[in-house]
């Protein structure tokens, strides 16, 4: 029990201290290579064949990236929990998310809107930002910060709590597949459908847990937890994603602002201004939420290991 808690806390400490490993050593890069290799052979016509192709690529990839840690668990490697710290760390990215938000904040505080637009587009969102006015740049930044707490921390740690390193790596692979293939575009519509649905399923509970912790984080950050709660429950269905609306609406209510992606959704948490100070406040809420996520997942790991569920932890299966 204690070993897996130490693995989780050590991984979080390692992330905060060093951030991301170099690209060639990062498993997300390896996952991207796997997916790109399959992409070249995708069927280009029909619906069923592209869907089955995409499902096969995702399932085989998830199994491939989980297999080494299953083998290590069975081999009973000495001090496995210590080896597991960097292997868990690479499945999440707290520091990278905070740094991305901080870089946008820096540009906004310097009055450099073109650079703020570039940094949002480079670090945080997939949408075009070249013509966005400052309020929509701020909105995109705050939305992405709120949504990516789930992808960047809660999701990997939640699946680590349930299934150890294999769970965290399967989560990260499916999330990577969704980020590369899960778009409503002619080329990816059916090939990426399984990846998108797998990511939705894996994030269903982590997203809702994160939203609740944003409410608590708002209280600790001196923001509006009641507003976060009201907006979360009233407006979480306004986004196309079944998960993103929970965290984004909670953040909108916490800050008392309206977050909007023109033509897609409008999350009305209040009439507050969208400026550099809003990003700074959002980052404060995000930091407190990350503290709560880390503590909550450490408690969940301890609880699951104490009852010795047969599938839980680094000793799985």
C-alpha positions as CSV (number, residue, x, y, z in Angstrom):
1,X,0.0,0.0,0.0
2,X,2.6,2.5,1.1
3,X,4.8,1.8,-1.9
4,X,2.1,2.9,-4.5
5,X,1.3,6.0,-2.5
6,X,5.0,6.9,-2.5
7,X,5.1,6.2,-6.3
8,X,2.3,8.6,-6.9
9,X,3.7,11.4,-4.6
10,X,7.2,10.9,-6.0
11,X,5.9,11.2,-9.6
12,X,4.1,14.4,-8.8
13,X,7.3,15.8,-7.1
14,X,9.4,14.7,-10.1
15,X,7.0,16.5,-12.5
16,X,7.0,19.7,-10.5
17,X,10.8,19.6,-10.2
18,X,11.8,18.7,-13.8
19,X,8.7,18.9,-16.0
20,X,8.7,16.9,-19.3
21,X,11.5,14.6,-20.5
22,X,13.2,15.4,-23.9
23,X,11.0,14.6,-26.9
24,X,12.9,11.5,-28.1
25,X,12.5,10.0,-24.6
26,X,8.9,10.9,-24.1
27,X,6.4,8.0,-24.4
28,X,3.8,10.2,-25.9
29,X,6.2,10.7,-28.8
30,X,6.5,7.0,-29.1
31,X,2.7,6.7,-29.0
32,X,2.5,9.3,-31.8
33,X,4.9,7.3,-33.9
34,X,2.8,4.2,-33.5
35,X,-0.4,6.0,-34.5
36,X,1.3,7.7,-37.5
37,X,2.6,4.4,-38.7
38,X,-0.9,3.0,-38.7
39,X,-2.4,6.1,-40.2
40,X,-0.6,5.5,-43.5
41,X,-2.5,2.3,-44.0
42,X,-6.0,3.5,-43.1
43,X,-8.9,2.7,-45.3
44,X,-10.2,5.8,-47.1
45,X,-13.7,4.7,-48.0
46,X,-16.8,3.6,-46.2
47,X,-17.6,3.6,-42.5
48,X,-17.2,0.1,-41.1
49,X,-13.7,-0.6,-42.4
50,X,-12.2,2.7,-41.2
51,X,-13.9,2.3,-37.8
52,X,-12.6,-1.3,-37.3
53,X,-9.1,-0.2,-38.5
54,X,-9.0,2.6,-35.9
55,X,-10.3,0.4,-33.2
56,X,-7.7,-2.2,-33.9
57,X,-4.9,0.4,-33.9
58,X,-6.0,1.8,-30.5
59,X,-6.6,-1.6,-28.8
60,X,-3.3,-3.0,-30.0
61,X,-1.4,0.1,-29.1
62,X,-2.9,0.2,-25.6
63,X,-2.0,-3.4,-25.1
64,X,1.5,-2.8,-26.4
65,X,2.3,0.1,-24.1
66,X,0.8,-1.6,-21.0
67,X,2.5,-4.9,-21.6
68,X,6.0,-4.0,-20.2
69,X,4.6,-2.9,-16.9
70,X,2.5,-6.1,-16.6
71,X,5.7,-8.1,-17.2
72,X,7.5,-6.1,-14.5
73,X,4.7,-6.7,-12.0
74,X,4.8,-10.4,-12.6
75,X,8.6,-10.5,-12.4
76,X,8.5,-8.9,-8.9
77,X,11.3,-6.6,-9.7
78,X,13.0,-5.3,-6.4
79,X,12.0,-1.8,-5.5
80,X,9.5,-1.7,-8.3
81,X,7.8,1.3,-6.7
82,X,11.0,3.3,-7.1
83,X,11.3,2.4,-10.7
84,X,7.7,3.3,-11.2
85,X,8.0,6.9,-10.2
86,X,9.4,8.2,-13.5
87,X,7.2,5.7,-15.4
88,X,4.1,7.2,-13.8
89,X,5.4,10.8,-14.1
90,X,5.5,10.6,-18.0
91,X,1.7,10.0,-18.1
92,X,0.8,13.4,-16.7
93,X,2.0,17.0,-17.1
94,X,1.1,19.4,-14.3
95,X,4.1,21.7,-14.6
96,X,3.7,21.9,-18.4
97,X,0.1,23.0,-18.1
98,X,0.9,25.7,-15.5
99,X,3.8,26.9,-17.6
100,X,1.7,27.2,-20.7
101,X,-0.9,29.3,-18.8
102,X,1.9,31.3,-17.3
103,X,3.4,32.1,-20.7
104,X,0.1,33.4,-22.1
105,X,-0.4,35.4,-18.9
106,X,3.1,37.0,-19.4
107,X,2.3,38.1,-22.9
108,X,-1.1,39.5,-21.9
109,X,0.5,41.5,-19.0
110,X,3.1,42.9,-21.4
111,X,0.3,44.0,-23.7
112,X,1.5,41.8,-26.5
113,X,-1.8,40.4,-27.9
114,X,-0.3,38.8,-31.0
115,X,2.2,36.9,-28.9
116,X,-0.6,35.8,-26.5
117,X,-2.5,34.5,-29.5
118,X,0.5,32.6,-30.7
119,X,1.2,31.1,-27.3
120,X,-2.4,30.0,-26.8
121,X,-2.4,28.3,-30.2
122,X,1.0,26.7,-29.7
123,X,0.5,25.4,-26.1
124,X,-3.2,25.1,-25.3
125,X,-5.8,24.9,-28.1
126,X,-6.4,23.5,-31.6
127,X,-8.6,26.3,-32.9
128,X,-7.3,29.2,-35.0
129,X,-6.4,32.2,-32.7
130,X,-4.8,34.7,-35.2
131,X,-7.8,37.1,-35.1
132,X,-9.2,36.6,-31.6
133,X,-9.7,39.7,-29.5
134,X,-8.2,39.7,-26.0
135,X,-11.4,38.5,-24.2
136,X,-11.6,35.4,-26.4
137,X,-7.8,34.7,-26.0
138,X,-8.4,34.8,-22.2
139,X,-11.5,32.7,-22.6
140,X,-9.6,30.0,-24.6
141,X,-6.8,30.0,-22.1
142,X,-9.0,29.6,-19.1
143,X,-11.2,26.9,-20.8
144,X,-8.1,24.9,-21.7
145,X,-6.6,25.2,-18.2
146,X,-9.8,23.9,-16.7
147,X,-10.3,21.1,-19.2
148,X,-6.7,19.9,-19.1
149,X,-6.6,19.3,-15.4
150,X,-8.5,16.1,-16.2
151,X,-6.2,15.0,-19.1
152,X,-3.1,16.3,-17.5
153,X,-3.4,14.9,-14.0
154,X,-6.7,13.4,-12.7
155,X,-7.2,10.9,-15.5
156,X,-3.7,9.3,-15.3
157,X,-3.7,9.2,-11.5
158,X,-7.2,7.8,-11.3
159,X,-6.4,4.9,-13.6
160,X,-3.1,4.4,-11.8
161,X,-5.1,4.1,-8.6
162,X,-7.4,1.4,-10.1
163,X,-4.9,-0.6,-12.2
164,X,-1.4,0.6,-11.5
165,X,1.1,1.6,-14.2
166,X,-0.8,-0.4,-16.9
167,X,-3.9,1.7,-16.2
168,X,-2.1,5.0,-16.4
169,X,-0.3,4.1,-19.7
170,X,-3.5,2.8,-21.3
171,X,-5.2,6.0,-20.4
172,X,-2.4,8.1,-21.8
173,X,-2.3,6.1,-25.1
174,X,-6.1,6.5,-25.6
175,X,-5.9,10.2,-24.8
176,X,-3.1,10.6,-27.3
177,X,-5.0,8.7,-29.9
178,X,-8.0,11.0,-29.4
179,X,-5.9,14.1,-29.6
180,X,-4.5,12.9,-33.0
181,X,-7.5,11.2,-34.6
182,X,-10.6,12.2,-32.6
183,X,-11.9,15.0,-34.8
184,X,-15.2,15.5,-36.8
185,X,-13.4,15.9,-40.1
186,X,-13.7,13.8,-43.3
187,X,-10.3,12.1,-42.9
188,X,-10.7,11.2,-39.2
189,X,-14.5,10.9,-38.7
190,X,-14.6,7.1,-38.7
191,X,-11.0,6.1,-38.1
192,X,-10.9,8.2,-35.0
193,X,-14.4,7.4,-33.7
194,X,-13.2,4.6,-31.4
195,X,-10.4,6.7,-30.0
196,X,-12.8,9.5,-29.2
197,X,-15.3,7.2,-27.5
198,X,-12.6,5.4,-25.5
199,X,-11.2,8.8,-24.3
200,X,-14.8,9.9,-23.4
201,X,-15.3,6.8,-21.4
202,X,-12.0,6.9,-19.6
203,X,-12.5,10.5,-18.7
204,X,-16.2,10.2,-17.6
205,X,-15.5,9.9,-13.9
206,X,-12.2,11.8,-13.7
207,X,-13.8,14.8,-15.4
208,X,-16.6,15.0,-12.9
209,X,-14.3,14.5,-9.9
210,X,-12.1,17.3,-11.3
211,X,-15.1,19.6,-11.6
212,X,-16.0,19.0,-8.0
213,X,-12.4,19.6,-6.9
214,X,-12.4,22.9,-8.9
215,X,-15.4,23.9,-6.7
216,X,-13.3,23.2,-3.6
217,X,-10.2,24.7,-5.2
218,X,-12.2,27.9,-5.8
219,X,-12.9,28.2,-2.1
220,X,-9.3,27.7,-1.2
221,X,-8.2,30.3,-3.8
222,X,-10.6,32.9,-2.5
223,X,-12.9,32.7,-5.5
224,X,-16.6,31.7,-5.7
225,X,-17.3,28.0,-4.9
226,X,-21.1,28.6,-5.0
227,X,-20.9,30.1,-8.4
228,X,-18.7,27.2,-9.6
229,X,-21.3,24.7,-8.3
230,X,-24.3,26.4,-9.9
231,X,-22.6,26.9,-13.3
232,X,-21.3,23.3,-13.2
233,X,-24.7,21.7,-12.7
234,X,-26.6,24.1,-14.9
235,X,-24.4,24.4,-17.9
236,X,-22.2,21.3,-18.2
237,X,-24.2,20.0,-21.1
238,X,-23.5,23.0,-23.3
239,X,-20.3,21.6,-24.8
240,X,-20.2,18.9,-27.5
241,X,-17.8,16.9,-25.3
242,X,-19.7,15.0,-22.6
243,X,-16.8,15.7,-20.1
244,X,-15.2,19.1,-20.9
245,X,-18.3,21.1,-20.0
246,X,-18.1,20.0,-16.3
247,X,-14.7,21.5,-15.6
248,X,-15.0,24.6,-17.9
249,X,-18.4,25.5,-16.5
250,X,-17.1,25.1,-12.9
251,X,-14.2,27.4,-13.7
252,X,-16.5,30.0,-15.3
253,X,-18.6,30.1,-12.2
254,X,-15.6,30.1,-9.9
255,X,-14.2,33.2,-11.6
256,X,-17.6,34.9,-12.3
257,X,-16.9,35.2,-16.1
258,X,-18.4,34.0,-19.3
259,X,-16.3,31.6,-21.3
260,X,-17.2,31.3,-25.0
261,X,-16.1,29.6,-28.2
262,X,-17.9,31.4,-30.9
263,X,-20.4,29.1,-32.7
264,X,-19.9,26.2,-30.3
265,X,-20.7,27.1,-26.6
266,X,-21.2,29.8,-24.1
267,X,-20.7,29.1,-20.4
268,X,-22.1,31.9,-18.3
269,X,-20.5,32.2,-14.9
270,X,-20.9,35.9,-14.6
271,X,-20.2,39.3,-16.3
272,X,-16.6,39.7,-15.0
273,X,-13.9,41.0,-17.3
274,X,-11.8,38.7,-19.3
275,X,-8.2,40.1,-19.0
276,X,-4.8,39.1,-17.8
277,X,-6.0,39.2,-14.2
278,X,-8.6,36.5,-15.0
279,X,-5.8,34.2,-16.3
280,X,-3.9,34.8,-13.1
281,X,-6.9,34.0,-10.9
282,X,-7.6,30.8,-13.0
283,X,-4.0,29.6,-12.5
284,X,-4.5,30.1,-8.7
285,X,-7.6,27.9,-8.8
286,X,-5.8,25.4,-11.0
287,X,-2.9,25.1,-8.5
288,X,-5.2,24.5,-5.6
289,X,-7.3,22.0,-7.6
290,X,-4.1,20.1,-8.5
291,X,-3.2,19.9,-4.8
292,X,-6.6,18.5,-4.1
293,X,-6.4,16.0,-7.0
294,X,-3.0,14.8,-5.8
295,X,-4.2,14.3,-2.2
296,X,-7.4,12.7,-3.3
297,X,-5.8,10.2,-5.6
298,X,-3.1,9.4,-3.0
299,X,-6.0,8.6,-0.5
300,X,-7.8,6.5,-3.2
301,X,-4.6,4.5,-3.9
302,X,-4.2,3.9,-0.1
303,X,-7.8,2.8,0.2
304,X,-7.8,0.4,-2.8
305,X,-4.5,-1.2,-1.7
306,X,-5.7,-1.6,1.9
307,X,-8.7,-3.7,0.8
308,X,-6.4,-5.7,-1.6
309,X,-8.6,-5.7,-4.6
310,X,-7.1,-8.4,-6.9
311,X,-6.8,-6.0,-9.9
312,X,-5.6,-2.8,-8.2
313,X,-2.1,-1.6,-8.1
314,X,1.4,-2.4,-9.4
315,X,0.9,-6.1,-8.4
316,X,-1.9,-6.4,-11.0
317,X,-3.0,-8.8,-12.3
